[in-house]
Amino acid sequence: MAGFSWKWLIGLIAVVLKPLLKAMTPTIEGEMEKALLGVYKAALATPNPIDDLAMKFILDIVDIDVPE
């Protein structure tokens, strides 16, 4: 697939998704944050480091701080 760029796709997702998420009501935004952080914690409990990486990536796209 000539000319395909993951960086372009990720940038597009971020540009579209971030404003959409910021337009959500605080209740839904909070629930989504809790759910994604729960999945992140579950990813940390698996032996697969790709799980951790994928969830950090998703949290970064939606501007949720990754817990230390």
PDB file of N, CA, C, O and CB in Angstrom:
ATOM      1  N   MET A   1       0.851  -1.175   0.000  1.00  0.00           N
ATOM      2  CA  MET A   1       0.000   0.000   0.000  1.00  0.00           C
ATOM      3  C   MET A   1       0.897   1.238   0.000  1.00  0.00           C
ATOM      4  O   MET A   1       1.261   1.752   1.058  1.00  0.00           O
ATOM      5  CB  MET A   1      -0.969  -0.002   1.229  1.00  0.00           C
ATOM      6  N   ALA A   2       1.234   1.691  -1.149  1.00  0.00           N
ATOM      7  CA  ALA A   2       2.153   2.822  -1.287  1.00  0.00           C
ATOM      8  C   ALA A   2       1.531   4.101  -0.746  1.00  0.00           C
ATOM      9  O   ALA A   2       0.366   4.405  -1.005  1.00  0.00           O
ATOM     10  CB  ALA A   2       2.550   3.014  -2.754  1.00  0.00           C
ATOM     11  N   GLY A   3       2.324   4.835   0.005  1.00  0.00           N
ATOM     12  CA  GLY A   3       1.872   6.117   0.510  1.00  0.00           C
ATOM     13  C   GLY A   3       1.110   6.058   1.818  1.00  0.00           C
ATOM     14  O   GLY A   3       0.781   7.101   2.384  1.00  0.00           O
ATOM     15  N   PHE A   4       0.821   4.862   2.310  1.00  0.00           N
ATOM     16  CA  PHE A   4       0.094   4.749   3.576  1.00  0.00           C
ATOM     17  C   PHE A   4       1.013   5.107   4.728  1.00  0.00           C
ATOM     18  O   PHE A   4       2.169   4.685   4.777  1.00  0.00           O
ATOM     19  CB  PHE A   4      -0.476   3.325   3.763  1.00  0.00           C
ATOM     20  N   SER A   5       0.489   5.879   5.638  1.00  0.00           N
ATOM     21  CA  SER A   5       1.292   6.304   6.780  1.00  0.00           C
ATOM     22  C   SER A   5       0.494   6.125   8.057  1.00  0.00           C
ATOM     23  O   SER A   5      -0.588   6.692   8.207  1.00  0.00           O
ATOM     24  CB  SER A   5       1.745   7.771   6.624  1.00  0.00           C
ATOM     25  N   TRP A   6       1.031   5.335   8.978  1.00  0.00           N
ATOM     26  CA  TRP A   6       0.381   5.169  10.281  1.00  0.00           C
ATOM     27  C   TRP A   6       0.314   6.496  11.019  1.00  0.00           C
ATOM     28  O   TRP A   6      -0.662   6.785  11.712  1.00  0.00           O
ATOM     29  CB  TRP A   6       1.128   4.129  11.130  1.00  0.00           C
ATOM     30  N   LYS A   7       1.351   7.295  10.867  1.00  0.00           N
ATOM     31  CA  LYS A   7       1.375   8.601  11.536  1.00  0.00           C
ATOM     32  C   LYS A   7       0.195   9.457  11.070  1.00  0.00           C
ATOM     33  O   LYS A   7      -0.438  10.137  11.878  1.00  0.00           O
ATOM     34  CB  LYS A   7       2.714   9.334  11.257  1.00  0.00           C
ATOM     35  N   TRP A   8      -0.098   9.424   9.779  1.00  0.00           N
ATOM     36  CA  TRP A   8      -1.226  10.182   9.244  1.00  0.00           C
ATOM     37  C   TRP A   8      -2.534   9.666   9.829  1.00  0.00           C
ATOM     38  O   TRP A   8      -3.381  10.457  10.243  1.00  0.00           O
ATOM     39  CB  TRP A   8      -1.258  10.100   7.708  1.00  0.00           C
ATOM     40  N   LEU A   9      -2.705   8.351   9.866  1.00  0.00           N
ATOM     41  CA  LEU A   9      -3.934   7.750  10.382  1.00  0.00           C
ATOM     42  C   LEU A   9      -4.123   8.071  11.858  1.00  0.00           C
ATOM     43  O   LEU A   9      -5.223   8.428  12.281  1.00  0.00           O
ATOM     44  CB  LEU A   9      -3.917   6.236  10.173  1.00  0.00           C
ATOM     45  N   ILE A  10      -3.075   7.947  12.630  1.00  0.00           N
ATOM     46  CA  ILE A  10      -3.148   8.247  14.058  1.00  0.00           C
ATOM     47  C   ILE A  10      -3.474   9.721  14.269  1.00  0.00           C
ATOM     48  O   ILE A  10      -4.278  10.066  15.135  1.00  0.00           O
ATOM     49  CB  ILE A  10      -1.825   7.882  14.761  1.00  0.00           C
ATOM     50  N   GLY A  11      -2.854  10.582  13.484  1.00  0.00           N
ATOM     51  CA  GLY A  11      -3.145  12.008  13.572  1.00  0.00           C
ATOM     52  C   GLY A  11      -4.598  12.306  13.252  1.00  0.00           C
ATOM     53  O   GLY A  11      -5.228  13.126  13.921  1.00  0.00           O
ATOM     54  N   LEU A  12      -5.136  11.647  12.235  1.00  0.00           N
ATOM     55  CA  LEU A  12      -6.532  11.838  11.865  1.00  0.00           C
ATOM     56  C   LEU A  12      -7.458  11.385  12.990  1.00  0.00           C
ATOM     57  O   LEU A  12      -8.420  12.076  13.325  1.00  0.00           O
ATOM     58  CB  LEU A  12      -6.852  11.078  10.575  1.00  0.00           C
ATOM     59  N   ILE A  13      -7.170  10.239  13.564  1.00  0.00           N
ATOM     60  CA  ILE A  13      -7.986   9.739  14.671  1.00  0.00           C
ATOM     61  C   ILE A  13      -7.971  10.739  15.825  1.00  0.00           C
ATOM     62  O   ILE A  13      -9.014  11.051  16.399  1.00  0.00           O
ATOM     63  CB  ILE A  13      -7.476   8.356  15.146  1.00  0.00           C
ATOM     64  N   ALA A  14      -6.796  11.232  16.154  1.00  0.00           N
ATOM     65  CA  ALA A  14      -6.673  12.187  17.259  1.00  0.00           C
ATOM     66  C   ALA A  14      -7.433  13.473  16.959  1.00  0.00           C
ATOM     67  O   ALA A  14      -8.120  14.003  17.832  1.00  0.00           O
ATOM     68  CB  ALA A  14      -5.197  12.502  17.534  1.00  0.00           C
ATOM     69  N   VAL A  15      -7.319  13.981  15.733  1.00  0.00           N
ATOM     70  CA  VAL A  15      -7.993  15.232  15.361  1.00  0.00           C
ATOM     71  C   VAL A  15      -9.506  15.081  15.428  1.00  0.00           C
ATOM     72  O   VAL A  15     -10.201  16.006  15.847  1.00  0.00           O
ATOM     73  CB  VAL A  15      -7.574  15.670  13.951  1.00  0.00           C
ATOM     74  N   VAL A  16     -10.016  13.939  15.024  1.00  0.00           N
ATOM     75  CA  VAL A  16     -11.464  13.716  15.025  1.00  0.00           C
ATOM     76  C   VAL A  16     -11.966  13.346  16.418  1.00  0.00           C
ATOM     77  O   VAL A  16     -13.009  13.833  16.856  1.00  0.00           O
ATOM     78  CB  VAL A  16     -11.834  12.615  14.025  1.00  0.00           C
ATOM     79  N   LEU A  17     -11.232  12.494  17.105  1.00  0.00           N
ATOM     80  CA  LEU A  17     -11.711  11.946  18.363  1.00  0.00           C
ATOM     81  C   LEU A  17     -11.631  12.925  19.534  1.00  0.00           C
ATOM     82  O   LEU A  17     -12.562  12.989  20.337  1.00  0.00           O
ATOM     83  CB  LEU A  17     -10.934  10.720  18.693  1.00  0.00           C
ATOM     84  N   LYS A  18     -10.561  13.674  19.647  1.00  0.00           N
ATOM     85  CA  LYS A  18     -10.392  14.565  20.797  1.00  0.00           C
ATOM     86  C   LYS A  18     -11.516  15.583  20.940  1.00  0.00           C
ATOM     87  O   LYS A  18     -12.065  15.711  22.034  1.00  0.00           O
ATOM     88  CB  LYS A  18      -9.079  15.288  20.690  1.00  0.00           C
ATOM     89  N   PRO A  19     -11.888  16.319  19.884  1.00  0.00           N
ATOM     90  CA  PRO A  19     -12.995  17.270  20.053  1.00  0.00           C
ATOM     91  C   PRO A  19     -14.324  16.580  20.366  1.00  0.00           C
ATOM     92  O   PRO A  19     -15.144  17.102  21.121  1.00  0.00           O
ATOM     93  CB  PRO A  19     -13.147  18.113  18.797  1.00  0.00           C
ATOM     94  N   LEU A  20     -14.520  15.411  19.778  1.00  0.00           N
ATOM     95  CA  LEU A  20     -15.747  14.662  20.046  1.00  0.00           C
ATOM     96  C   LEU A  20     -15.832  14.284  21.521  1.00  0.00           C
ATOM     97  O   LEU A  20     -16.883  14.428  22.147  1.00  0.00           O
ATOM     98  CB  LEU A  20     -15.812  13.399  19.168  1.00  0.00           C
ATOM     99  N   LEU A  21     -14.738  13.808  22.064  1.00  0.00           N
ATOM    100  CA  LEU A  21     -14.724  13.418  23.467  1.00  0.00           C
ATOM    101  C   LEU A  21     -14.908  14.615  24.391  1.00  0.00           C
ATOM    102  O   LEU A  21     -15.562  14.500  25.428  1.00  0.00           O
ATOM    103  CB  LEU A  21     -13.429  12.708  23.797  1.00  0.00           C
ATOM    104  N   LYS A  22     -14.343  15.753  24.029  1.00  0.00           N
ATOM    105  CA  LYS A  22     -14.480  16.960  24.850  1.00  0.00           C
ATOM    106  C   LYS A  22     -15.904  17.496  24.834  1.00  0.00           C
ATOM    107  O   LYS A  22     -16.291  18.240  25.736  1.00  0.00           O
ATOM    108  CB  LYS A  22     -13.521  18.039  24.365  1.00  0.00           C
ATOM    109  N   ALA A  23     -16.697  17.128  23.817  1.00  0.00           N
ATOM    110  CA  ALA A  23     -18.079  17.582  23.714  1.00  0.00           C
ATOM    111  C   ALA A  23     -19.040  16.710  24.522  1.00  0.00           C
ATOM    112  O   ALA A  23     -20.216  17.049  24.654  1.00  0.00           O
ATOM    113  CB  ALA A  23     -18.505  17.603  22.262  1.00  0.00           C
ATOM    114  N   MET A  24     -18.556  15.600  25.059  1.00  0.00           N
ATOM    115  CA  MET A  24     -19.398  14.708  25.857  1.00  0.00           C
ATOM    116  C   MET A  24     -19.745  15.366  27.189  1.00  0.00           C
ATOM    117  O   MET A  24     -19.029  16.237  27.684  1.00  0.00           O
ATOM    118  CB  MET A  24     -18.690  13.352  26.094  1.00  0.00           C
ATOM    119  N   THR A  25     -20.853  14.925  27.745  1.00  0.00           N
ATOM    120  CA  THR A  25     -21.206  15.409  29.081  1.00  0.00           C
ATOM    121  C   THR A  25     -20.174  14.892  30.072  1.00  0.00           C
ATOM    122  O   THR A  25     -19.577  13.838  29.855  1.00  0.00           O
ATOM    123  CB  THR A  25     -22.647  14.955  29.490  1.00  0.00           C
ATOM    124  N   PRO A  26     -19.958  15.629  31.162  1.00  0.00           N
ATOM    125  CA  PRO A  26     -18.975  15.188  32.159  1.00  0.00           C
ATOM    126  C   PRO A  26     -19.267  13.783  32.705  1.00  0.00           C
ATOM    127  O   PRO A  26     -18.341  13.035  33.022  1.00  0.00           O
ATOM    128  CB  PRO A  26     -18.934  16.180  33.309  1.00  0.00           C
ATOM    129  N   THR A  27     -20.533  13.432  32.812  1.00  0.00           N
ATOM    130  CA  THR A  27     -20.889  12.098  33.322  1.00  0.00           C
ATOM    131  C   THR A  27     -20.361  11.006  32.402  1.00  0.00           C
ATOM    132  O   THR A  27     -19.730  10.053  32.859  1.00  0.00           O
ATOM    133  CB  THR A  27     -22.417  11.964  33.471  1.00  0.00           C
ATOM    134  N   ILE A  28     -20.616  11.146  31.121  1.00  0.00           N
ATOM    135  CA  ILE A  28     -20.180  10.129  30.162  1.00  0.00           C
ATOM    136  C   ILE A  28     -18.664  10.143  30.031  1.00  0.00           C
ATOM    137  O   ILE A  28     -18.040   9.086  29.944  1.00  0.00           O
ATOM    138  CB  ILE A  28     -20.837  10.358  28.786  1.00  0.00           C
ATOM    139  N   GLU A  29     -18.070  11.321  30.016  1.00  0.00           N
ATOM    140  CA  GLU A  29     -16.616  11.421  29.934  1.00  0.00           C
ATOM    141  C   GLU A  29     -15.956  10.717  31.120  1.00  0.00           C
ATOM    142  O   GLU A  29     -14.966  10.005  30.954  1.00  0.00           O
ATOM    143  CB  GLU A  29     -16.181  12.895  29.882  1.00  0.00           C
ATOM    144  N   GLY A  30     -16.512  10.920  32.320  1.00  0.00           N
ATOM    145  CA  GLY A  30     -15.981  10.270  33.520  1.00  0.00           C
ATOM    146  C   GLY A  30     -16.126   8.762  33.479  1.00  0.00           C
ATOM    147  O   GLY A  30     -15.213   8.032  33.866  1.00  0.00           O
ATOM    148  N   GLU A  31     -17.270   8.297  33.011  1.00  0.00           N
ATOM    149  CA  GLU A  31     -17.495   6.853  32.914  1.00  0.00           C
ATOM    150  C   GLU A  31     -16.559   6.216  31.891  1.00  0.00           C
ATOM    151  O   GLU A  31     -16.040   5.121  32.109  1.00  0.00           O
ATOM    152  CB  GLU A  31     -18.953   6.564  32.541  1.00  0.00           C
ATOM    153  N   MET A  32     -16.349   6.910  30.776  1.00  0.00           N
ATOM    154  CA  MET A  32     -15.436   6.385  29.769  1.00  0.00           C
ATOM    155  C   MET A  32     -14.014   6.327  30.326  1.00  0.00           C
ATOM    156  O   MET A  32     -13.297   5.352  30.101  1.00  0.00           O
ATOM    157  CB  MET A  32     -15.481   7.249  28.492  1.00  0.00           C
ATOM    158  N   GLU A  33     -13.610   7.361  31.048  1.00  0.00           N
ATOM    159  CA  GLU A  33     -12.275   7.376  31.635  1.00  0.00           C
ATOM    160  C   GLU A  33     -12.106   6.215  32.615  1.00  0.00           C
ATOM    161  O   GLU A  33     -11.082   5.532  32.600  1.00  0.00           O
ATOM    162  CB  GLU A  33     -12.013   8.717  32.344  1.00  0.00           C
ATOM    163  N   LYS A  34     -13.110   5.992  33.466  1.00  0.00           N
ATOM    164  CA  LYS A  34     -13.032   4.870  34.418  1.00  0.00           C
ATOM    165  C   LYS A  34     -12.925   3.539  33.679  1.00  0.00           C
ATOM    166  O   LYS A  34     -12.139   2.672  34.061  1.00  0.00           O
ATOM    167  CB  LYS A  34     -14.267   4.860  35.348  1.00  0.00           C
ATOM    168  N   ALA A  35     -13.721   3.380  32.615  1.00  0.00           N
ATOM    169  CA  ALA A  35     -13.705   2.125  31.857  1.00  0.00           C
ATOM    170  C   ALA A  35     -12.347   1.897  31.194  1.00  0.00           C
ATOM    171  O   ALA A  35     -11.795   0.800  31.267  1.00  0.00           O
ATOM    172  CB  ALA A  35     -14.814   2.129  30.793  1.00  0.00           C
ATOM    173  N   LEU A  36     -11.809   2.933  30.547  1.00  0.00           N
ATOM    174  CA  LEU A  36     -10.521   2.772  29.868  1.00  0.00           C
ATOM    175  C   LEU A  36      -9.385   2.542  30.862  1.00  0.00           C
ATOM    176  O   LEU A  36      -8.466   1.771  30.583  1.00  0.00           O
ATOM    177  CB  LEU A  36     -10.218   4.000  29.011  1.00  0.00           C
ATOM    178  N   LEU A  37      -9.440   3.197  32.009  1.00  0.00           N
ATOM    179  CA  LEU A  37      -8.411   2.944  33.029  1.00  0.00           C
ATOM    180  C   LEU A  37      -8.534   1.529  33.585  1.00  0.00           C
ATOM    181  O   LEU A  37      -7.530   0.909  33.935  1.00  0.00           O
ATOM    182  CB  LEU A  37      -8.518   3.972  34.175  1.00  0.00           C
ATOM    183  N   GLY A  38      -9.754   1.019  33.666  1.00  0.00           N
ATOM    184  CA  GLY A  38      -9.950  -0.370  34.083  1.00  0.00           C
ATOM    185  C   GLY A  38      -9.347  -1.343  33.099  1.00  0.00           C
ATOM    186  O   GLY A  38      -8.724  -2.328  33.498  1.00  0.00           O
ATOM    187  N   VAL A  39      -9.524  -1.080  31.814  1.00  0.00           N
ATOM    188  CA  VAL A  39      -8.925  -1.931  30.780  1.00  0.00           C
ATOM    189  C   VAL A  39      -7.406  -1.818  30.829  1.00  0.00           C
ATOM    190  O   VAL A  39      -6.704  -2.812  30.643  1.00  0.00           O
ATOM    191  CB  VAL A  39      -9.450  -1.544  29.373  1.00  0.00           C
ATOM    192  N   TYR A  40      -6.894  -0.615  31.078  1.00  0.00           N
ATOM    193  CA  TYR A  40      -5.444  -0.430  31.196  1.00  0.00           C
ATOM    194  C   TYR A  40      -4.901  -1.263  32.357  1.00  0.00           C
ATOM    195  O   TYR A  40      -3.872  -1.923  32.211  1.00  0.00           O
ATOM    196  CB  TYR A  40      -5.095   1.068  31.399  1.00  0.00           C
ATOM    197  N   LYS A  41      -5.571  -1.241  33.492  1.00  0.00           N
ATOM    198  CA  LYS A  41      -5.127  -2.035  34.646  1.00  0.00           C
ATOM    199  C   LYS A  41      -5.168  -3.524  34.322  1.00  0.00           C
ATOM    200  O   LYS A  41      -4.286  -4.276  34.736  1.00  0.00           O
ATOM    201  CB  LYS A  41      -6.005  -1.736  35.881  1.00  0.00           C
ATOM    202  N   ALA A  42      -6.187  -3.951  33.584  1.00  0.00           N
ATOM    203  CA  ALA A  42      -6.267  -5.358  33.171  1.00  0.00           C
ATOM    204  C   ALA A  42      -5.120  -5.697  32.221  1.00  0.00           C
ATOM    205  O   ALA A  42      -4.563  -6.793  32.283  1.00  0.00           O
ATOM    206  CB  ALA A  42      -7.630  -5.654  32.494  1.00  0.00           C
ATOM    207  N   ALA A  43      -4.772  -4.765  31.348  1.00  0.00           N
ATOM    208  CA  ALA A  43      -3.659  -4.983  30.415  1.00  0.00           C
ATOM    209  C   ALA A  43      -2.353  -5.170  31.177  1.00  0.00           C
ATOM    210  O   ALA A  43      -1.530  -6.008  30.809  1.00  0.00           O
ATOM    211  CB  ALA A  43      -3.535  -3.802  29.429  1.00  0.00           C
ATOM    212  N   LEU A  44      -2.166  -4.391  32.235  1.00  0.00           N
ATOM    213  CA  LEU A  44      -0.948  -4.523  33.037  1.00  0.00           C
ATOM    214  C   LEU A  44      -0.850  -5.894  33.710  1.00  0.00           C
ATOM    215  O   LEU A  44       0.244  -6.390  33.979  1.00  0.00           O
ATOM    216  CB  LEU A  44      -0.897  -3.425  34.095  1.00  0.00           C
ATOM    217  N   ALA A  45      -1.999  -6.489  33.975  1.00  0.00           N
ATOM    218  CA  ALA A  45      -2.018  -7.787  34.656  1.00  0.00           C
ATOM    219  C   ALA A  45      -1.740  -8.960  33.714  1.00  0.00           C
ATOM    220  O   ALA A  45      -1.538 -10.084  34.174  1.00  0.00           O
ATOM    221  CB  ALA A  45      -3.356  -7.992  35.330  1.00  0.00           C
ATOM    222  N   THR A  46      -1.726  -8.715  32.423  1.00  0.00           N
ATOM    223  CA  THR A  46      -1.441  -9.796  31.473  1.00  0.00           C
ATOM    224  C   THR A  46       0.061  -9.892  31.241  1.00  0.00           C
ATOM    225  O   THR A  46       0.785  -8.928  31.487  1.00  0.00           O
ATOM    226  CB  THR A  46      -2.185  -9.566  30.128  1.00  0.00           C
ATOM    227  N   PRO A  47       0.536 -11.036  30.771  1.00  0.00           N
ATOM    228  CA  PRO A  47       1.967 -11.171  30.490  1.00  0.00           C
ATOM    229  C   PRO A  47       2.383 -10.553  29.147  1.00  0.00           C
ATOM    230  O   PRO A  47       3.572 -10.507  28.828  1.00  0.00           O
ATOM    231  CB  PRO A  47       2.347 -12.633  30.508  1.00  0.00           C
ATOM    232  N   ASN A  48       1.416 -10.083  28.368  1.00  0.00           N
ATOM    233  CA  ASN A  48       1.700  -9.559  27.035  1.00  0.00           C
ATOM    234  C   ASN A  48       1.985  -8.052  27.093  1.00  0.00           C
ATOM    235  O   ASN A  48       1.078  -7.278  27.396  1.00  0.00           O
ATOM    236  CB  ASN A  48       0.520  -9.845  26.084  1.00  0.00           C
ATOM    237  N   PRO A  49       3.214  -7.619  26.812  1.00  0.00           N
ATOM    238  CA  PRO A  49       3.542  -6.187  26.868  1.00  0.00           C
ATOM    239  C   PRO A  49       2.835  -5.367  25.791  1.00  0.00           C
ATOM    240  O   PRO A  49       2.721  -4.147  25.915  1.00  0.00           O
ATOM    241  CB  PRO A  49       5.038  -6.000  26.736  1.00  0.00           C
ATOM    242  N   ILE A  50       2.362  -6.026  24.741  1.00  0.00           N
ATOM    243  CA  ILE A  50       1.621  -5.310  23.697  1.00  0.00           C
ATOM    244  C   ILE A  50       0.302  -4.782  24.257  1.00  0.00           C
ATOM    245  O   ILE A  50      -0.161  -3.717  23.848  1.00  0.00           O
ATOM    246  CB  ILE A  50       1.358  -6.233  22.479  1.00  0.00           C
ATOM    247  N   ASP A  51      -0.302  -5.512  25.184  1.00  0.00           N
ATOM    248  CA  ASP A  51      -1.530  -5.038  25.836  1.00  0.00           C
ATOM    249  C   ASP A  51      -1.274  -3.688  26.505  1.00  0.00           C
ATOM    250  O   ASP A  51      -2.060  -2.752  26.355  1.00  0.00           O
ATOM    251  CB  ASP A  51      -2.037  -6.074  26.881  1.00  0.00           C
ATOM    252  N   ASP A  52      -0.172  -3.600  27.240  1.00  0.00           N
ATOM    253  CA  ASP A  52       0.182  -2.357  27.938  1.00  0.00           C
ATOM    254  C   ASP A  52       0.400  -1.230  26.932  1.00  0.00           C
ATOM    255  O   ASP A  52      -0.111  -0.122  27.101  1.00  0.00           O
ATOM    256  CB  ASP A  52       1.453  -2.558  28.804  1.00  0.00           C
ATOM    257  N   LEU A  53       1.155  -1.524  25.898  1.00  0.00           N
ATOM    258  CA  LEU A  53       1.476  -0.527  24.881  1.00  0.00           C
ATOM    259  C   LEU A  53       0.210  -0.024  24.177  1.00  0.00           C
ATOM    260  O   LEU A  53       0.035   1.180  23.987  1.00  0.00           O
ATOM    261  CB  LEU A  53       2.453  -1.115  23.853  1.00  0.00           C
ATOM    262  N   ALA A  54      -0.654  -0.939  23.801  1.00  0.00           N
ATOM    263  CA  ALA A  54      -1.885  -0.558  23.100  1.00  0.00           C
ATOM    264  C   ALA A  54      -2.767   0.327  23.978  1.00  0.00           C
ATOM    265  O   ALA A  54      -3.331   1.312  23.502  1.00  0.00           O
ATOM    266  CB  ALA A  54      -2.663  -1.810  22.666  1.00  0.00           C
ATOM    267  N   MET A  55      -2.884  -0.019  25.248  1.00  0.00           N
ATOM    268  CA  MET A  55      -3.733   0.780  26.126  1.00  0.00           C
ATOM    269  C   MET A  55      -3.106   2.142  26.423  1.00  0.00           C
ATOM    270  O   MET A  55      -3.828   3.134  26.526  1.00  0.00           O
ATOM    271  CB  MET A  55      -3.995   0.031  27.430  1.00  0.00           C
ATOM    272  N   LYS A  56      -1.793   2.211  26.562  1.00  0.00           N
ATOM    273  CA  LYS A  56      -1.140   3.513  26.737  1.00  0.00           C
ATOM    274  C   LYS A  56      -1.393   4.384  25.512  1.00  0.00           C
ATOM    275  O   LYS A  56      -1.647   5.582  25.637  1.00  0.00           O
ATOM    276  CB  LYS A  56       0.384   3.341  26.975  1.00  0.00           C
ATOM    277  N   PHE A  57      -1.323   3.788  24.352  1.00  0.00           N
ATOM    278  CA  PHE A  57      -1.569   4.495  23.099  1.00  0.00           C
ATOM    279  C   PHE A  57      -2.990   5.053  23.068  1.00  0.00           C
ATOM    280  O   PHE A  57      -3.199   6.219  22.732  1.00  0.00           O
ATOM    281  CB  PHE A  57      -1.334   3.561  21.898  1.00  0.00           C
ATOM    282  N   ILE A  58      -3.955   4.223  23.415  1.00  0.00           N
ATOM    283  CA  ILE A  58      -5.362   4.653  23.422  1.00  0.00           C
ATOM    284  C   ILE A  58      -5.583   5.760  24.445  1.00  0.00           C
ATOM    285  O   ILE A  58      -6.253   6.751  24.154  1.00  0.00           O
ATOM    286  CB  ILE A  58      -6.293   3.462  23.724  1.00  0.00           C
ATOM    287  N   LEU A  59      -5.026   5.596  25.638  1.00  0.00           N
ATOM    288  CA  LEU A  59      -5.180   6.628  26.669  1.00  0.00           C
ATOM    289  C   LEU A  59      -4.558   7.945  26.210  1.00  0.00           C
ATOM    290  O   LEU A  59      -5.102   9.016  26.477  1.00  0.00           O
ATOM    291  CB  LEU A  59      -4.536   6.169  27.994  1.00  0.00           C
ATOM    292  N   ASP A  60      -3.437   7.865  25.531  1.00  0.00           N
ATOM    293  CA  ASP A  60      -2.788   9.077  25.029  1.00  0.00           C
ATOM    294  C   ASP A  60      -3.666   9.776  23.986  1.00  0.00           C
ATOM    295  O   ASP A  60      -3.794  11.000  24.009  1.00  0.00           O
ATOM    296  CB  ASP A  60      -1.413   8.736  24.423  1.00  0.00           C
ATOM    297  N   ILE A  61      -4.259   9.022  23.092  1.00  0.00           N
ATOM    298  CA  ILE A  61      -5.112   9.603  22.054  1.00  0.00           C
ATOM    299  C   ILE A  61      -6.296  10.347  22.672  1.00  0.00           C
ATOM    300  O   ILE A  61      -6.672  11.420  22.201  1.00  0.00           O
ATOM    301  CB  ILE A  61      -5.616   8.507  21.100  1.00  0.00           C
ATOM    302  N   VAL A  62      -6.879   9.780  23.720  1.00  0.00           N
ATOM    303  CA  VAL A  62      -8.068  10.401  24.322  1.00  0.00           C
ATOM    304  C   VAL A  62      -7.718  11.321  25.492  1.00  0.00           C
ATOM    305  O   VAL A  62      -8.602  11.727  26.247  1.00  0.00           O
ATOM    306  CB  VAL A  62      -9.033   9.322  24.796  1.00  0.00           C
ATOM    307  N   ASP A  63      -6.436  11.650  25.645  1.00  0.00           N
ATOM    308  CA  ASP A  63      -5.971  12.588  26.686  1.00  0.00           C
ATOM    309  C   ASP A  63      -6.312  12.172  28.107  1.00  0.00           C
ATOM    310  O   ASP A  63      -6.735  12.995  28.919  1.00  0.00           O
ATOM    311  CB  ASP A  63      -6.552  13.938  26.435  1.00  0.00           C
ATOM    312  N   ILE A  64      -6.127  10.906  28.401  1.00  0.00           N
ATOM    313  CA  ILE A  64      -6.287  10.418  29.772  1.00  0.00           C
ATOM    314  C   ILE A  64      -4.890  10.112  30.297  1.00  0.00           C
ATOM    315  O   ILE A  64      -4.131   9.374  29.669  1.00  0.00           O
ATOM    316  CB  ILE A  64      -7.228   9.142  29.840  1.00  0.00           C
ATOM    317  N   ASP A  65      -4.555  10.680  31.452  1.00  0.00           N
ATOM    318  CA  ASP A  65      -3.246  10.453  32.037  1.00  0.00           C
ATOM    319  C   ASP A  65      -3.070   8.984  32.425  1.00  0.00           C
ATOM    320  O   ASP A  65      -3.944   8.372  33.038  1.00  0.00           O
ATOM    321  CB  ASP A  65      -3.047  11.353  33.257  1.00  0.00           C
ATOM    322  N   VAL A  66      -1.926   8.449  32.053  1.00  0.00           N
ATOM    323  CA  VAL A  66      -1.604   7.062  32.403  1.00  0.00           C
ATOM    324  C   VAL A  66      -1.125   7.056  33.854  1.00  0.00           C
ATOM    325  O   VAL A  66      -0.184   7.770  34.199  1.00  0.00           O
ATOM    326  CB  VAL A  66      -0.508   6.452  31.431  1.00  0.00           C
ATOM    327  N   PRO A  67      -1.769   6.252  34.707  1.00  0.00           N
ATOM    328  CA  PRO A  67      -1.348   6.204  36.111  1.00  0.00           C
ATOM    329  C   PRO A  67       0.071   5.657  36.239  1.00  0.00           C
ATOM    330  O   PRO A  67       0.491   4.801  35.460  1.00  0.00           O
ATOM    331  CB  PRO A  67      -2.320   5.342  36.933  1.00  0.00           C
ATOM    332  N   GLU A  68       0.794   6.156  37.218  1.00  0.00           N
ATOM    333  CA  GLU A  68       2.169   5.692  37.473  1.00  0.00           C
ATOM    334  C   GLU A  68       2.143   4.409  38.266  1.00  0.00           C
ATOM    335  O   GLU A  68       3.198   3.858  38.581  1.00  0.00           O
ATOM    336  CB  GLU A  68       2.987   6.761  38.224  1.00  0.00           C
TER     337      GLU A  68
END
